[in-house]
Amino acid sequence: MQIAVILITELIYCILAVALSLRIINLVQLEGYKVVNSKKMKNIRLKLYGSAICITLCNAIFVFISIHIGNYYLQLISQGLYAVVLLVSLTDERDKCSHQPLVYTARAKRLIASYALLIAIFMLSVGFLGHIININGINLSFIFIPFIFALLPEIVSLTLVVNKPMEQNIAKKYIKKCSQTLQNSDIIKIGITGSYGKTTVKNILTTILNQKYNAYCTPSNYNTPLGICRAVNELPKECQIFVAEMGARKVGDIKELCDIVKPTYGIITGVGSQHLGAFKSQQNIYNTKKELADFLQSVDGVIVFNGENKFTRQMYDEYVGNKKRAISGELFLSSEEDAKKVFVTDAECDSQGLKFVLHIGEERSNCSCKLIGRHNIENILLCVQLCVDLGLNIVQIAEGISQVSPVEHRLQTIELPTGITIIDDSYNSNEEGAKLAIETLNMFKGRKIVATQGIVEMGSEQQRVNFGLGESIAKVADIAILIGVNREDIRLGMISENFCDKNIYLVEHLDNAKELFSAILTRGDVLLLQNDLPDNY
């Protein structure tokens, strides 16, 4: 009877352990199935450790009493209390990922299955040991079971290690199939990389190309090897051009993507300090982005650099070959004759969008689009230059530009029925993009409010960068709502510019900021939402 009760109890614990660990697996998934040590993960650990210590002490007391009075079932009271604690933990919304819930992909399902098996092994091992070393017929396993729950994050990490060879093998086959699909087709392949602006440029380029070709780009933020493979699996049959956004977190990532896609055209939007914490140095970021240029040079491909960025201008100077292009504001630099010279004049930028005159050689056309921010002229010129190389005429290009619309959560303007304007730049942020967003806010009329969580993944530079962000905000905003881990650094930057401290609101979570919106915002206000950080932060 005692063994049956133990087995049933351990089964219940296994189910609770898997249910509790889904939020841990969610955080792991957001980091690309890597070990996570974020603030949220630390909070989960503290709760698990605290409850484990308390319940272990209770278990020890009940076991001591049970041994002396010979009543085994007294321990079940303690187990019931622990089950209640775990159930309460499951209802705690603060530990859950509110932005991106767990996606039950094939890989996630394999991870959960392997994890459940490991948990069952741990539970049965503890039960078996407790049965062997029992005292006076009292099973001691219940004393140690809470420690298994305290180690749930570590068990998830162990599962990642156990699954790694299998996942690498699956990914290798998947990537090989994707690469063969692209190589065996006549599709023109284009790669886009850079520290910022990749998604915007990708969407502008695809929209313009669709005026002549059937173009398809990687959706959303599919910019990893498996993400690009997934996009290739969804290629329309009539696709003539495939535009691949290429992201990176370490040296060699762009080269790996180039080996998969094998592009013959490319754009490098610029090199900044984003992900400096992961790359460790600015030179590593430069070398990684340059991997696209190196690949295109090896296949005699066409590449367009952003000449407004000092790093990509350096890449342009270092590039060997005639098929290189560089745009720089109103100037187009090329090793070829001026017949393909691309630039703009009479540029107007306001809260409604962009207007300018596009020049391609001797031809010119009036253009307009709904993108806001002067920096988007650079993004458009990068795309126009590549489109010229792909044979589009100025009429097709101008029509494509007119159809370009803002990418969701990237300087997207939203007019609310209440008369409040929201500039949604919440997808992510970097040092360059944050300053551009603030410059864009300055174009709007009305009271200006900035709600920001600052910039992350900057390593030792994070404090300096967020202090500088505060300085920029102080020059434009009337009110600032500063959220999360970077709020004090941003506030100090604002104070250094003599910004009124009374107009700065410091909150811990985005939910707290949302509560402030209803109290602060009135008709005519403009709210910039900057960098809605992932759940790991």
C-alpha positions in Angstrom: 0.0 0.0 0.0 2.8 2.4 1.0 4.6 1.8 -2.3 1.4 2.4 -4.3 0.9 5.7 -2.5 4.5 6.7 -3.2 4.2 5.9 -6.9 0.9 7.8 -7.3 2.4 10.8 -5.4 5.5 10.8 -7.6 3.3 10.6 -10.7 1.5 13.7 -9.5 4.9 15.4 -8.9 6.1 14.5 -12.4 3.0 16.1 -13.9 3.5 19.2 -11.8 7.2 19.4 -12.6 6.5 19.3 -16.4 3.8 21.9 -16.0 6.0 24.2 -14.0 8.9 23.8 -16.4 6.9 24.9 -19.5 7.6 28.5 -18.5 11.4 27.7 -18.2 11.3 26.0 -21.6 9.5 29.1 -23.0 12.5 31.3 -21.8 14.9 28.8 -23.3 13.0 28.8 -26.6 13.2 32.6 -26.7 17.0 32.4 -26.5 17.3 29.9 -29.3 17.3 26.8 -27.0 20.3 28.0 -25.0 20.8 28.1 -21.3 19.2 31.2 -19.8 20.3 33.3 -16.8 18.0 36.2 -17.1 16.3 38.2 -14.4 13.1 36.3 -14.9 14.9 33.0 -14.6 16.6 34.1 -11.4 13.2 35.0 -9.9 11.9 31.5 -10.8 15.0 29.9 -9.2 14.6 31.9 -6.0 10.9 30.8 -5.7 11.8 27.2 -6.3 14.7 27.3 -3.8 12.6 29.0 -1.1 9.6 26.6 -1.4 12.0 23.6 -1.5 13.8 24.6 1.7 10.5 25.3 3.6 8.9 22.0 2.5 12.0 20.0 3.2 12.0 21.3 6.8 8.3 20.4 7.1 8.9 17.0 5.6 11.8 16.4 8.0 9.6 17.2 11.0 6.7 15.0 9.8 9.1 12.1 9.1 10.6 12.5 12.5 7.2 12.3 14.1 6.1 9.4 11.8 9.2 7.4 12.8 8.5 7.8 16.5 4.7 7.2 16.4 4.8 4.7 13.5 2.2 6.6 11.4 3.5 6.8 7.8 0.4 8.6 6.5 1.2 11.7 8.5 3.8 12.5 5.8 1.0 12.8 3.3 -0.2 16.0 5.1 3.2 17.6 4.2 3.0 16.3 0.6 -0.5 17.9 0.3 0.9 21.2 1.5 3.7 21.0 -1.1 1.3 20.2 -3.9 -0.7 23.2 -3.0 2.4 25.4 -3.1 3.2 24.1 -6.5 -0.3 24.6 -7.8 -0.2 28.2 -6.5 3.1 28.7 -8.4 1.4 27.5 -11.6 -1.1 30.4 -11.3 1.6 33.1 -10.8 1.4 35.2 -13.9 4.6 37.0 -13.2 6.7 34.1 -14.2 5.0 33.5 -17.5 6.1 35.0 -20.8 3.5 37.5 -21.8 5.1 38.6 -25.0 5.8 35.4 -26.8 4.1 32.3 -25.3 5.7 28.9 -25.8 5.3 27.7 -29.4 4.9 23.9 -29.6 7.2 23.3 -32.5 8.6 19.8 -33.2 11.8 20.8 -31.4 9.9 22.1 -28.3 7.9 18.8 -28.2 11.1 16.8 -28.3 12.6 18.9 -25.5 9.4 18.5 -23.4 9.3 14.7 -23.9 13.0 14.3 -23.0 12.6 16.5 -20.0 9.6 14.5 -18.8 11.6 11.3 -19.1 14.5 12.8 -17.1 12.1 14.0 -14.4 10.5 10.6 -14.1 14.0 9.0 -13.8 14.9 11.4 -11.0 11.6 10.9 -9.2 11.8 7.1 -9.4 15.5 7.2 -8.3 14.6 9.2 -5.2 11.7 6.9 -4.4 13.9 3.8 -4.7 16.6 5.3 -2.5 14.0 6.3 0.1 12.6 2.8 0.1 16.1 1.3 0.6 17.2 3.6 3.4 13.8 3.7 5.2 13.8 4.0 9.0 11.3 2.1 11.0 9.4 1.3 7.8 9.1 5.0 6.9 10.1 5.9 3.4 12.4 8.9 3.4 12.0 9.9 -0.3 9.6 12.7 0.5 12.4 14.6 2.3 14.4 14.9 -0.9 11.7 15.3 -3.6 11.5 19.1 -3.1 15.2 19.4 -4.1 14.2 18.0 -7.5 11.9 21.0 -8.0 14.6 23.4 -6.8 16.7 22.0 -9.6 14.1 22.3 -12.4 16.1 25.0 -14.4 19.2 22.8 -14.1 17.3 19.7 -15.3 16.0 21.7 -18.3 19.7 22.7 -19.1 20.7 19.0 -18.7 18.0 18.1 -21.2 19.3 20.6 -23.7 22.7 18.9 -23.4 21.2 15.4 -23.8 19.2 16.5 -26.8 22.0 18.5 -28.5 23.5 15.6 -30.7 20.0 14.7 -31.9 19.0 18.3 -32.6 22.3 18.9 -34.5 21.7 15.9 -36.7 18.1 16.9 -37.5 19.1 20.5 -38.2 21.9 19.3 -40.5 19.5 17.3 -42.6 17.0 20.1 -42.7 19.6 22.7 -43.7 21.0 20.4 -46.4 17.6 19.9 -47.9 16.9 23.7 -47.9 20.3 24.4 -49.6 19.7 21.9 -52.3 16.2 23.3 -53.0 17.7 26.7 -53.6 20.7 25.5 -55.6 18.5 23.3 -57.9 16.3 26.3 -58.8 16.7 29.4 -61.0 15.7 31.7 -58.2 17.7 34.8 -57.7 19.0 34.9 -54.1 19.5 38.1 -52.2 21.1 38.4 -48.7 20.5 41.4 -46.4 22.5 41.9 -43.2 23.5 44.7 -40.9 23.2 45.8 -37.2 20.0 47.6 -37.9 17.3 48.2 -40.6 17.4 44.6 -42.0 13.7 43.9 -41.7 12.7 47.4 -43.1 15.1 47.1 -46.0 13.9 43.5 -46.7 10.3 44.6 -46.9 11.0 47.8 -49.0 13.1 45.7 -51.4 10.5 42.9 -51.8 7.7 45.5 -52.4 9.6 47.2 -55.2 10.8 44.0 -56.8 7.3 42.7 -57.0 6.6 45.4 -59.6 8.5 43.2 -62.1 9.2 39.9 -60.5 7.5 37.4 -58.1 9.6 38.1 -55.1 9.3 36.4 -51.7 11.2 37.3 -48.5 11.8 35.6 -45.2 8.7 36.4 -43.0 8.9 38.1 -39.6 12.3 37.7 -38.0 13.2 34.4 -39.7 16.9 35.2 -39.9 18.6 32.1 -38.5 19.6 28.9 -40.4 16.4 27.1 -39.3 14.3 30.2 -39.8 15.5 30.6 -43.4 15.0 26.9 -44.0 11.4 27.2 -42.8 10.9 30.2 -45.2 12.3 28.1 -48.1 9.8 25.4 -47.3 7.1 28.0 -47.8 8.4 29.4 -51.1 5.6 30.0 -53.6 6.0 27.9 -56.8 6.1 31.0 -59.0 8.9 32.7 -56.9 11.6 34.3 -59.0 13.5 36.2 -56.3 14.2 35.1 -52.7 15.2 37.8 -50.2 16.8 36.4 -47.1 17.3 38.5 -43.9 20.5 37.3 -42.2 20.9 37.8 -38.5 23.9 36.9 -36.3 24.9 36.5 -32.7 28.5 35.4 -33.2 31.3 35.4 -35.7 30.7 32.9 -38.5 26.8 33.1 -38.4 26.5 35.2 -41.6 29.0 32.9 -43.4 26.9 29.9 -42.4 23.7 31.6 -43.8 25.6 32.5 -47.0 26.6 28.8 -47.4 22.9 27.9 -47.2 21.4 30.6 -49.4 24.3 31.2 -51.7 23.2 34.8 -52.6 24.4 36.6 -55.8 23.1 39.9 -54.6 23.4 41.6 -51.2 22.8 44.7 -49.1 24.7 45.7 -45.9 22.6 48.2 -44.0 25.2 49.4 -41.6 27.3 48.2 -38.6 26.5 49.4 -35.1 27.0 48.2 -31.5 23.9 46.0 -31.2 24.6 42.7 -29.5 28.0 44.0 -28.3 27.6 41.8 -25.2 27.4 38.7 -27.3 30.1 39.7 -29.9 32.5 41.0 -27.2 34.0 43.6 -29.5 33.1 46.0 -32.3 35.6 44.4 -34.6 33.8 41.0 -34.2 30.6 42.7 -35.3 32.3 44.3 -38.3 34.0 41.0 -39.3 30.6 39.1 -39.0 28.7 41.5 -41.2 31.5 41.6 -43.7 31.1 37.9 -44.2 28.3 38.7 -46.7 30.6 41.0 -48.6 33.3 38.3 -48.6 31.0 35.7 -49.9 29.6 37.9 -52.7 33.2 38.9 -53.7 34.0 35.2 -54.0 31.1 34.6 -56.4 31.5 37.9 -58.3 28.1 39.1 -57.0 26.6 42.6 -56.7 26.6 44.2 -53.3 25.3 47.6 -52.0 26.8 49.3 -49.0 25.4 52.1 -46.8 28.0 54.8 -47.4 26.6 56.8 -44.5 27.9 54.3 -42.0 31.7 54.5 -41.4 32.1 50.8 -41.1 30.2 49.8 -44.3 32.0 52.6 -46.1 35.2 50.9 -45.0 33.9 47.6 -46.4 33.2 49.4 -49.7 36.8 50.6 -49.8 38.1 47.1 -49.0 35.9 45.3 -51.5 37.7 44.0 -54.6 35.7 44.0 -57.8 33.5 46.2 -60.0 30.2 45.0 -58.8 30.1 47.1 -55.7 27.7 50.0 -54.9 27.4 52.5 -52.1 24.7 55.0 -51.3 25.4 58.0 -49.1 22.6 60.5 -48.5 22.1 62.3 -51.8 25.4 60.9 -53.3 25.9 57.6 -55.1 29.4 56.3 -55.4 30.2 53.7 -58.0 33.2 52.2 -59.8 31.1 52.3 -62.9 29.9 55.2 -65.1 27.3 57.8 -63.9 24.6 56.3 -66.1 23.4 54.4 -63.0 23.8 57.2 -60.6 21.1 57.0 -57.9 20.2 59.9 -55.5 17.3 62.0 -54.2 16.6 65.7 -54.0 13.9 67.9 -52.5 13.4 65.4 -49.6 10.6 66.2 -47.2 10.0 64.3 -44.0 7.1 64.8 -41.6 4.7 62.8 -39.5 2.8 61.7 -42.6 5.7 60.1 -44.4 8.3 60.9 -47.0 8.3 62.8 -50.2 11.3 63.2 -52.5 12.5 63.3 -56.1 14.3 60.1 -57.1 17.0 60.4 -59.7 18.3 57.4 -61.6 20.9 58.6 -64.1 19.2 61.3 -66.2 15.7 60.1 -65.2 13.7 61.5 -62.3 10.4 60.8 -60.6 8.4 62.2 -57.7 8.0 59.6 -55.0 6.2 59.3 -51.7 5.5 56.7 -49.1 4.1 56.3 -45.6 7.4 55.5 -43.9 8.4 58.1 -41.3 12.0 59.1 -40.4 14.6 60.6 -42.7 16.8 57.5 -42.2 14.3 55.6 -44.4 15.6 57.5 -47.4 18.8 55.7 -47.0 17.0 52.4 -46.7 15.0 53.2 -49.8 18.1 54.2 -51.8 19.8 50.9 -50.8 16.9 49.0 -52.3 16.6 51.3 -55.4 20.3 50.7 -56.3 19.9 46.9 -56.2 16.6 47.1 -58.1 18.4 49.1 -60.9 21.0 46.3 -61.1 18.1 43.8 -61.4 16.6 45.6 -64.4 13.7 47.6 -62.9 13.0 51.0 -64.5 12.2 54.2 -62.7 8.4 53.9 -63.2 8.4 50.4 -61.6 10.6 51.6 -58.8 8.5 54.7 -58.1 5.3 52.6 -58.0 6.9 50.1 -55.7 8.0 52.9 -53.3 4.5 54.3 -53.2 3.2 50.9 -52.0 5.8 50.6 -49.1 4.2 50.7 -45.7 5.7 50.7 -42.2 6.7 47.4 -40.7 4.8 46.4 -37.6 6.4 47.7 -34.4 9.1 49.5 -36.3 8.3 53.2 -36.3 4.7 52.3 -37.0 2.3 55.3 -36.5 -1.0 54.4 -34.9 -3.8 57.1 -34.6 -6.2 56.2 -31.7 -9.8 57.3 -31.7 -9.0 59.3 -28.5 -6.8 61.7 -30.5 -3.6 60.2 -29.2 -0.8 59.2 -31.6 1.4 56.2 -30.9 4.8 55.7 -32.6 5.3 52.0 -32.1 9.0 51.3 -32.2 8.8 48.4 -29.8 10.2 45.5 -31.7 13.8 46.0 -30.5 16.3 48.8 -30.2 19.9 49.6 -30.7 22.0 52.8 -30.2 21.5 54.1 -33.7 17.8 53.2 -34.0 16.9 54.7 -30.7 18.3 58.1 -31.6 16.5 57.9 -35.0 13.2 57.1 -33.2 13.7 60.2 -31.0 14.5 62.4 -34.0 11.3 61.1 -35.6 9.3 61.9 -32.5 10.5 65.5 -32.8 8.7 65.9 -36.1 5.3 65.5 -34.5 3.3 68.3 -33.0 1.8 68.1 -29.5 3.1 67.0 -26.1 5.7 64.3 -26.5 6.0 61.2 -24.2 8.6 58.5 -24.4 8.1 55.1 -22.8 11.3 53.1 -23.0 13.1 50.1 -21.4 16.4 51.2 -22.8 18.9 49.2 -24.7 20.2 45.8 -23.7 22.9 43.2 -24.8 25.6 45.9 -24.7 27.9 44.2 -22.2 30.2 46.7 -20.4 28.8 49.5 -22.6 25.2 49.2 -21.5 25.4 51.9 -18.8 27.1 54.4 -21.1 24.7 53.8 -24.0 21.6 54.2 -21.8 23.0 57.3 -20.2 23.4 58.7 -23.8 19.8 57.6 -24.6 18.6 59.7 -21.6 20.5 62.7 -23.0 18.8 62.3 -26.4 15.3 61.9 -24.8 15.8 65.0 -22.7 16.2 67.2 -25.8 12.9 66.1 -27.3 10.4 64.7 -24.7 8.1 66.5 -22.3 7.5 63.4 -20.2 9.5 60.1 -19.9 8.3 56.8 -18.5 11.4 54.7 -17.9 10.9 51.0 -17.4 13.0 48.1 -16.0 16.7 47.5 -15.5 18.0 50.5 -17.4 15.7 53.1 -15.9 18.1 54.7 -13.5 20.9 55.1 -16.1 18.5 56.7 -18.6 17.2 59.0 -15.8 20.7 60.2 -15.0 21.3 61.0 -18.6 18.1 63.1 -18.7 19.0 64.9 -15.5 22.4 65.8 -16.9 20.5 67.7 -19.6 18.6 69.6 -16.9 15.4 67.7 -17.6 12.7 68.2 -14.9 12.8 65.1 -12.6 9.1 65.6 -11.8 8.3 64.6 -15.4 10.2 61.3 -15.2 8.3 58.3 -14.1 10.2 55.2 -13.0 8.4 51.8 -13.1 9.6 48.2 -12.9 7.4 46.5 -15.5 5.7 47.4 -18.8 2.3 46.6 -17.2 3.0 49.4 -14.6 3.7 51.8 -17.5 0.5 50.9 -19.2 -1.4 51.9 -16.1 0.3 55.3 -16.3 -0.8 55.8 -19.9 -4.4 56.2 -19.0 -3.6 58.6 -16.2 -1.1 60.8 -18.2 -2.1 60.7 -21.9 -4.6 63.3 -23.3 -5.9 64.2 -26.7 -3.1 65.6 -29.0 -0.3 63.7 -27.2 2.3 61.7 -29.1 3.6 58.5 -27.4 6.8 56.8 -28.5 6.9 53.2 -27.4 10.6 52.2 -27.6 12.0 48.7 -27.2 9.5 46.4 -25.7 12.1 44.0 -24.3 11.7 40.2 -24.6 10.4 38.3 -21.6 14.0 37.2 -20.7 14.6 40.8 -19.5 
